[in-house]
Amino acid sequence: MLDIILSLLNNDLFLRAYHLLLVLWPFWVPVVFLNIAFSAWLNYIRRLWIAKQGSILLEIKIPKDQPKSPAAMELVLQGIWENANIGTMADAFWEGKLREWFSLEIVAIGGEVRFFIWAFPRWKKIVESRIYAQYPGAEVVEVKDYALDFHYVPDKVFVAGVNTALVKPDAYPINTYIEYELDKKKGDEQEEIVDPLTPILEYMGTLGPHEFAAVQILIRAHAKENYLYGRIIPKKDWEDDVKKAVKDIIENKSLIKSEKDKPASLLALTDMQKETIKAIERNSGKPAFDSMVRLIYIAPQDNYEKTRMMGIIGSMRQFGSKNLNGIKPRFPFSFPHSWQDFNGIRKRSRLTKLVAAYKRRAFFGVPYHHLFDKPYILTTEEVATLFHLPGAVATTPSLRRSPSKKAEAPANLPI
């Protein structure tokens, strides 16, 4: 290593570059400092904007008789999809405005499985009305944030968690409720339903009294982003990715290669490839979210089980398939070599950030913007598959349900 450094210092090209850097310092030093100051200012005003908005946590209590498919939750999600971009420079650089996001959470507290939606307060009535419209027997209650009681103390609390990513490009959808044909099953066909959410609920229902686990789905309406988001190069939406994926299947993955002077044909594709293109095109026509799915497990050091995290990860596999897409774990807390993390300092620091980001529902805003990973695209159809109110097919005893079925009062009651 020392020989490489000495040879570099003796290199004529390196010396010239170093001399040029010294000569031009009046130009590049102010640029660097302005960039640092601008980033600090943006972080500051965005923190203020987020703090001003506040937040609410709504618990959804599932009705005992819930015959609807995840298509009902898809309609709820369409109602909260809003891609309103930042309109002016004052919004972006003076107010610190951000595109708003939501956190959809399936949580097991001591084995009791519950459903929550975290949102900015202005969305409360919209979320409530959308859920009641699709699930008349459900109850939506604003509750105290359970996550406020979490504190990561390394010697006393065990924490495990992962971010996730898609196996294939965003254009490929995961296995959704349509692939499972849940949209075709009626209320009297509950026994025939295979709900991909059930394995998650069943496994989370096995947690002990002092254990906590959660699937946190952070979503924000997908939209084009320009300089108002601090981008020098504008970010396009995902339409081009969809076109590239379909073109790649037709031109590069067909069994029969097209001749030089002839365009590729759909006739050369297998039935599975045609179904894949059909799924891509169907999914691309729906509202899309920038998304991140977090999985987390917390327990006291005396009560934790190391295999819990792997069990939660494993229960996500049914959303994947070879011809479509899948969800895979990303492990930001593992280091291949011990020297990369002396005495576990980096791991503890990252776990502290993970717990703090979970509590804040932070991923799209400061201070944990894109923590450990980048977001990926999930449409309303895909998110509804990951987060919907299960029917009678979910027999998890600890799944919290509404105590009784609601009905409208008779019209002829005396006043």
C-alpha positions as CSV (number, residue, x, y, z in Angstrom):
1,M,0.0,0.0,0.0
2,L,2.9,2.4,0.9
3,D,4.6,1.6,-2.4
4,I,1.4,2.5,-4.3
5,I,1.1,5.9,-2.5
6,L,4.7,6.7,-3.1
7,S,4.4,5.9,-6.8
8,L,1.3,8.0,-7.1
9,L,3.1,11.0,-5.5
10,N,5.9,10.7,-8.0
11,N,3.5,10.5,-10.9
12,D,3.8,13.6,-13.1
13,L,0.1,13.6,-14.0
14,F,-0.9,13.5,-10.3
15,L,1.4,16.4,-9.5
16,R,0.0,18.5,-12.3
17,A,-3.6,17.8,-11.2
18,Y,-2.7,18.7,-7.6
19,H,-1.1,21.9,-8.7
20,L,-4.2,22.8,-10.8
21,L,-6.4,22.1,-7.7
22,L,-4.4,24.5,-5.6
23,V,-4.4,27.2,-8.3
24,L,-8.2,27.0,-8.8
25,W,-9.2,26.9,-5.1
26,P,-11.0,30.3,-5.2
27,F,-13.5,28.8,-7.6
28,W,-14.2,25.3,-6.2
29,V,-14.0,26.0,-2.5
30,P,-17.0,28.4,-2.5
31,V,-19.0,26.0,-4.5
32,V,-18.3,23.2,-2.0
33,F,-19.3,25.4,0.9
34,L,-22.4,26.7,-0.8
35,N,-23.5,23.1,-1.5
36,I,-23.0,22.1,2.1
37,A,-24.9,25.2,3.3
38,F,-27.7,24.6,0.9
39,S,-28.1,21.0,1.9
40,A,-28.1,22.0,5.6
41,W,-30.8,24.6,4.9
42,L,-33.0,22.1,3.0
43,N,-32.7,19.6,5.9
44,Y,-33.6,22.3,8.4
45,I,-36.7,23.6,6.7
46,R,-37.9,20.1,5.8
47,R,-37.6,19.0,9.4
48,L,-39.7,22.1,10.3
49,W,-42.3,21.3,7.7
50,I,-42.7,17.7,8.8
51,A,-42.9,18.8,12.5
52,K,-45.7,21.3,11.6
53,Q,-47.8,18.7,9.8
54,G,-48.0,16.4,12.8
55,S,-49.2,12.8,12.4
56,I,-52.1,10.4,13.3
57,L,-52.2,6.7,13.8
58,L,-55.5,4.9,12.8
59,E,-56.2,1.4,13.9
60,I,-58.5,-0.7,11.6
61,K,-60.5,-3.3,13.5
62,I,-61.5,-6.0,11.0
63,P,-65.1,-7.1,10.9
64,K,-65.8,-10.7,11.9
65,D,-67.5,-11.4,8.5
66,Q,-65.3,-9.8,5.9
67,P,-66.1,-11.3,2.5
68,K,-64.4,-8.7,0.3
69,S,-61.4,-9.3,-1.8
70,P,-58.2,-7.1,-1.8
71,A,-59.8,-5.1,-4.6
72,A,-61.7,-3.2,-1.9
73,M,-58.4,-2.1,-0.3
74,E,-57.1,-1.2,-3.8
75,L,-60.0,1.3,-4.0
76,V,-59.0,2.7,-0.6
77,L,-55.5,3.2,-1.8
78,Q,-56.6,4.9,-5.0
79,G,-58.4,7.4,-2.7
80,I,-55.2,8.4,-0.9
81,W,-53.0,8.4,-4.0
82,E,-52.0,12.0,-4.7
83,N,-49.1,12.9,-6.9
84,A,-49.3,16.7,-6.2
85,N,-45.8,17.8,-6.9
86,I,-44.2,20.8,-5.3
87,G,-45.5,23.8,-7.2
88,T,-43.2,26.7,-6.6
89,M,-39.6,27.5,-5.6
90,A,-41.0,29.1,-2.4
91,D,-42.7,25.7,-1.5
92,A,-39.5,23.8,-2.1
93,F,-36.8,26.1,-0.8
94,W,-38.5,28.3,1.8
95,E,-41.4,26.2,3.2
96,G,-39.5,22.8,2.8
97,K,-42.6,21.1,1.4
98,L,-42.5,17.4,0.6
99,R,-44.8,15.0,-1.2
100,E,-46.7,13.4,1.6
101,W,-46.4,9.7,2.5
102,F,-48.2,7.0,4.4
103,S,-47.2,4.0,6.5
104,L,-49.3,0.9,6.3
105,E,-48.5,-1.5,9.2
106,I,-49.3,-5.0,10.1
107,V,-48.1,-5.3,13.7
108,A,-47.9,-8.2,16.2
109,I,-47.7,-6.9,19.8
110,G,-47.3,-9.9,22.1
111,G,-48.8,-12.1,19.4
112,E,-51.9,-9.9,19.0
113,V,-52.0,-9.0,15.3
114,R,-53.3,-5.5,14.4
115,F,-53.7,-3.2,11.4
116,F,-52.6,0.4,11.4
117,I,-52.4,3.4,9.0
118,W,-50.1,6.2,9.8
119,A,-50.7,9.5,8.0
120,F,-50.6,13.3,8.1
121,P,-53.7,14.6,10.0
122,R,-55.4,16.2,7.0
123,W,-55.9,12.6,5.6
124,K,-57.9,11.4,8.6
125,K,-61.4,11.9,7.2
126,I,-60.4,10.7,3.8
127,V,-58.9,7.5,5.1
128,E,-61.9,6.9,7.4
129,S,-64.5,7.5,4.7
130,R,-62.7,5.3,2.2
131,I,-62.4,2.4,4.6
132,Y,-66.0,2.7,5.7
133,A,-67.2,2.8,2.1
134,Q,-65.4,-0.4,1.3
135,Y,-65.6,-2.2,4.7
136,P,-68.9,-1.1,6.3
137,G,-68.4,-3.4,9.3
138,A,-64.9,-2.2,10.1
139,E,-64.0,0.2,12.9
140,V,-61.4,2.9,12.4
141,V,-60.1,4.4,15.6
142,E,-57.4,7.0,16.3
143,V,-55.0,5.5,18.8
144,K,-51.9,6.4,20.8
145,D,-48.8,5.5,18.8
146,Y,-47.5,2.2,20.2
147,A,-44.1,2.8,18.7
148,L,-43.3,5.6,21.1
149,D,-42.6,3.1,23.8
150,F,-39.7,1.5,21.8
151,H,-36.2,2.2,23.0
152,Y,-33.2,0.4,21.7
153,V,-30.8,-0.4,24.5
154,P,-28.2,-2.8,23.1
155,D,-27.6,-4.7,26.4
156,K,-31.3,-5.1,27.2
157,V,-33.2,-5.1,23.9
158,F,-32.7,-7.4,20.8
159,V,-33.5,-5.8,17.4
160,A,-33.4,-7.4,14.0
161,G,-34.7,-5.9,10.8
162,V,-34.3,-5.7,7.1
163,N,-35.2,-3.4,4.2
164,T,-36.5,-5.0,1.1
165,A,-36.0,-4.8,-2.7
166,L,-37.5,-6.2,-5.8
167,V,-35.9,-9.2,-7.4
168,K,-36.5,-7.8,-11.0
169,P,-36.9,-4.3,-12.4
170,D,-39.9,-2.3,-11.1
171,A,-41.9,-2.9,-14.3
172,Y,-42.5,-6.5,-13.3
173,P,-45.3,-6.9,-10.8
174,I,-45.2,-9.2,-7.8
175,N,-47.7,-12.0,-7.4
176,T,-50.9,-10.1,-6.7
177,Y,-54.4,-11.0,-5.6
178,I,-55.3,-11.2,-9.2
179,E,-52.8,-14.1,-9.8
180,Y,-54.3,-15.8,-6.8
181,E,-57.8,-15.2,-8.3
182,L,-59.1,-13.5,-5.2
183,D,-61.0,-11.0,-7.3
184,K,-63.1,-13.9,-8.6
185,K,-64.0,-15.5,-5.2
186,K,-67.3,-14.5,-3.6
187,G,-68.3,-14.4,0.0
188,D,-69.7,-18.0,-0.1
189,E,-66.5,-19.3,-1.5
190,Q,-64.3,-18.5,1.5
191,E,-63.0,-22.1,1.9
192,E,-61.6,-21.9,-1.7
193,I,-59.6,-18.7,-1.0
194,V,-55.8,-18.9,-0.9
195,D,-54.9,-15.5,0.6
196,P,-51.1,-14.7,0.3
197,L,-51.4,-12.5,3.4
198,T,-52.4,-15.4,5.6
199,P,-48.9,-16.9,6.2
200,I,-47.7,-13.6,7.5
201,L,-50.7,-13.2,9.9
202,E,-50.4,-16.8,11.1
203,Y,-46.7,-16.5,11.8
204,M,-46.9,-13.2,13.5
205,G,-49.7,-14.6,15.7
206,T,-47.2,-17.1,17.2
207,L,-45.1,-14.4,18.9
208,G,-44.8,-14.5,22.7
209,P,-46.0,-12.0,25.2
210,H,-42.9,-9.8,25.2
211,E,-42.1,-10.0,21.4
212,F,-42.9,-7.4,18.7
213,A,-42.8,-7.7,15.0
214,A,-44.1,-5.6,12.1
215,V,-44.4,-5.3,8.4
216,Q,-44.1,-1.6,7.7
217,I,-45.1,-0.5,4.1
218,L,-44.1,3.1,3.4
219,I,-45.7,4.6,0.3
220,R,-45.7,7.9,-1.5
221,A,-47.4,8.6,-4.8
222,H,-44.9,8.2,-7.7
223,A,-44.3,11.2,-9.8
224,K,-41.8,13.0,-12.0
225,E,-39.2,15.0,-10.0
226,N,-37.4,18.1,-11.1
227,Y,-35.1,20.8,-9.7
228,L,-37.7,21.6,-7.0
229,Y,-36.7,18.3,-5.5
230,G,-33.0,19.3,-5.6
231,R,-32.4,17.2,-8.7
232,I,-29.9,18.6,-11.3
233,I,-31.1,15.8,-13.7
234,P,-34.9,15.4,-13.7
235,K,-36.2,12.0,-12.7
236,K,-38.8,10.6,-15.1
237,D,-41.7,8.4,-14.1
238,W,-41.6,4.7,-14.7
239,E,-43.4,4.5,-18.1
240,D,-40.1,4.1,-19.9
241,D,-39.1,1.2,-17.7
242,V,-42.4,-0.6,-18.6
243,K,-41.7,-0.2,-22.3
244,K,-38.2,-1.5,-21.9
245,A,-39.3,-4.5,-20.0
246,V,-41.9,-5.5,-22.6
247,K,-39.4,-4.8,-25.4
248,D,-36.8,-6.9,-23.7
249,I,-39.1,-9.9,-23.4
250,I,-40.2,-9.7,-27.1
251,E,-36.7,-9.1,-28.6
252,N,-34.3,-10.9,-26.3
253,K,-36.2,-13.6,-24.5
254,S,-38.4,-15.2,-27.2
255,L,-37.6,-18.8,-28.2
256,I,-37.5,-18.0,-31.9
257,K,-35.2,-15.1,-32.8
258,S,-36.5,-12.7,-35.4
259,E,-34.6,-12.2,-38.7
260,K,-32.5,-9.1,-39.2
261,D,-35.0,-7.4,-41.5
262,K,-38.1,-8.5,-39.7
263,P,-39.5,-7.1,-36.5
264,A,-39.9,-9.4,-33.4
265,S,-43.3,-11.1,-33.1
266,L,-45.5,-12.1,-30.2
267,L,-46.0,-15.4,-31.9
268,A,-42.5,-16.4,-30.9
269,L,-43.3,-16.1,-27.2
270,T,-44.3,-18.9,-24.8
271,D,-47.6,-18.7,-23.1
272,M,-45.8,-17.8,-19.8
273,Q,-44.1,-14.9,-21.5
274,K,-47.4,-13.7,-22.9
275,E,-48.9,-13.9,-19.5
276,T,-46.0,-11.9,-18.1
277,I,-46.4,-9.1,-20.7
278,K,-50.2,-9.1,-19.9
279,A,-49.4,-8.7,-16.2
280,I,-46.9,-5.9,-16.8
281,E,-49.3,-4.0,-19.0
282,R,-52.2,-4.5,-16.5
283,N,-50.2,-3.4,-13.6
284,S,-48.6,-0.4,-15.3
285,G,-52.1,1.1,-15.9
286,K,-52.7,1.6,-12.2
287,P,-51.5,4.4,-9.9
288,A,-48.0,3.7,-8.6
289,F,-46.3,4.4,-5.3
290,D,-42.6,4.9,-4.4
291,S,-42.4,2.2,-1.8
292,M,-40.3,0.6,0.9
293,V,-41.3,-2.5,2.9
294,R,-39.5,-2.8,6.2
295,L,-39.6,-5.9,8.4
296,I,-38.6,-5.6,12.1
297,Y,-38.5,-7.7,15.2
298,I,-37.9,-6.5,18.7
299,A,-37.8,-8.4,22.0
300,P,-36.1,-8.2,25.4
301,Q,-32.7,-9.9,25.5
302,D,-34.1,-12.6,27.8
303,N,-37.1,-13.4,25.5
304,Y,-35.9,-13.1,21.9
305,E,-35.6,-15.9,19.3
306,K,-33.0,-15.6,16.6
307,T,-35.1,-17.5,14.1
308,R,-38.0,-15.0,14.3
309,M,-36.7,-12.7,11.7
310,M,-36.0,-15.4,9.2
311,G,-39.6,-16.7,9.7
312,I,-41.0,-13.2,8.9
313,I,-38.8,-13.0,5.8
314,G,-39.9,-16.5,4.7
315,S,-43.6,-15.6,5.0
316,M,-43.1,-13.0,2.3
317,R,-42.1,-15.5,-0.4
318,Q,-45.6,-16.2,-1.7
319,F,-45.6,-12.8,-3.3
320,G,-42.9,-13.9,-5.8
321,S,-42.8,-16.0,-8.9
322,K,-40.2,-16.8,-11.5
323,N,-41.9,-15.2,-14.4
324,L,-43.0,-12.1,-12.5
325,N,-41.3,-10.3,-9.6
326,G,-40.6,-11.0,-5.9
327,I,-39.6,-9.2,-2.7
328,K,-36.2,-10.0,-1.3
329,P,-34.5,-8.9,2.0
330,R,-31.6,-6.5,2.2
331,F,-29.4,-6.8,5.2
332,P,-27.8,-3.4,6.1
333,F,-26.7,-4.7,9.5
334,S,-24.5,-7.6,8.4
335,F,-20.8,-7.3,7.6
336,P,-18.9,-10.1,5.8
337,H,-15.7,-9.5,7.8
338,S,-15.3,-8.8,11.5
339,W,-12.7,-6.0,10.9
340,Q,-15.4,-4.0,9.1
341,D,-17.3,-3.5,12.3
342,F,-15.0,-3.4,15.3
343,N,-16.8,-4.5,18.5
344,G,-20.2,-4.2,16.7
345,I,-20.2,-0.4,16.8
346,R,-21.5,0.1,13.2
347,K,-24.2,-2.5,13.7
348,R,-25.5,-0.9,16.9
349,S,-25.5,2.5,15.2
350,R,-27.5,1.2,12.3
351,L,-30.0,-0.6,14.5
352,T,-30.5,2.6,16.4
353,K,-31.3,4.5,13.2
354,L,-33.6,1.7,12.1
355,V,-35.7,1.9,15.3
356,A,-35.8,5.7,15.1
357,A,-36.8,5.6,11.5
358,Y,-39.5,3.1,12.2
359,K,-40.9,5.3,15.0
360,R,-40.9,8.4,12.8
361,R,-42.2,6.5,9.8
362,A,-39.2,8.1,8.0
363,F,-37.9,7.1,4.7
364,F,-39.0,9.8,2.3
365,G,-38.2,12.7,4.6
366,V,-35.4,13.9,6.7
367,P,-33.5,12.9,8.8
368,Y,-33.6,9.3,7.4
369,H,-34.2,10.0,3.7
370,H,-33.8,6.7,1.8
371,L,-32.2,5.1,4.9
372,F,-29.9,2.1,3.8
373,D,-31.8,1.7,0.4
374,K,-33.7,3.3,-2.5
375,P,-37.4,3.0,-2.9
376,Y,-39.0,0.9,-5.6
377,I,-42.3,1.0,-7.5
378,L,-45.4,-0.8,-6.2
379,T,-48.9,-0.1,-7.7
380,T,-52.2,0.1,-5.9
381,E,-52.8,-3.5,-6.9
382,E,-49.5,-4.7,-5.4
383,V,-49.8,-2.7,-2.2
384,A,-53.4,-3.9,-1.7
385,T,-52.0,-7.5,-2.0
386,L,-49.5,-6.8,0.8
387,F,-52.0,-4.9,3.0
388,H,-55.7,-5.7,3.0
389,L,-58.3,-6.8,5.5
390,P,-58.4,-10.6,5.5
391,G,-61.6,-12.6,5.4
392,A,-62.7,-15.6,7.3
393,V,-59.9,-17.6,5.7
394,A,-57.5,-16.0,8.2
395,T,-58.2,-18.0,11.4
396,T,-55.4,-16.5,13.5
397,P,-56.9,-16.5,17.0
398,S,-55.0,-13.3,18.0
399,L,-56.0,-11.3,15.0
400,R,-57.9,-8.3,16.4
401,R,-61.4,-8.0,14.9
402,S,-64.3,-5.7,15.5
403,P,-66.5,-7.2,18.3
404,S,-69.8,-7.0,16.4
405,K,-71.2,-6.5,13.0
406,K,-72.5,-3.0,12.4
407,A,-75.9,-2.3,10.7
408,E,-78.0,0.7,10.0
409,A,-80.8,1.5,12.4
410,P,-84.4,0.7,11.2
411,A,-86.1,3.6,9.5
412,N,-89.3,3.2,11.6
413,L,-87.8,3.7,15.1
414,P,-89.8,6.2,17.2
415,I,-88.2,9.6,17.8
